[in-house]
Amino acid sequence: MRLSCELVPRSTWGENVRSLLTRSQWDRLRRFVYAQAGGACEICGDVGTNQGRKHDLEAHEVWAHDDDTHTQTLMRMIALCPECHRVKHIGRAFATGAHHRALAHLARVNAWGDAEVYAHVDAHFTLHTLRSAHAWEVRYDGLAVYAGSGLPLTPEEIPFPPNNADVFISSDGVGSDKEA
């Protein structure tokens, strides 16, 4: 499978890197991610110019989910064409009526038939429902790999200390200390 859906828990909707950074910082970061990908989608290889969207490529956050601690951790950013990005955010695609295109793209990229597409999407919505029964902590540890000499961000531009086990953003958006 080359392309998969990703549905974050409901309590983390709206938590994203772009909202943590200034516009200038976000632009530097996303352009760096696009350059690292060679100017093409990291999943399907399309450059996105024929997809009729505002941006040819879009920066997507790759999250890890710890179902025991209910922690969602940013691992890294990847460059996606708009169609692959629509699949990653399949819940939004359904909400906006763009799901037919997303499902067709998922099938095309993975060389799947309808049965495989619907089984995959159903499994991810089921997982989303289970995860959404809990409040989740959001960690942005993965931002640290983009800060430093020759990278798009300086360590001072990271909004809070990544890779610090005591610092996280709770599902209510308030920074906290786990031991407090």
Helices and strands as residue ranges (DSSP letters): G 10-12, H 17-20, H 23-36, E 58-66, E 71-80, H 82-88, H 90-96, H 99-110, H 114-131, E 137-139, G 141-146, G 155-157, E 167-169, E 175-177
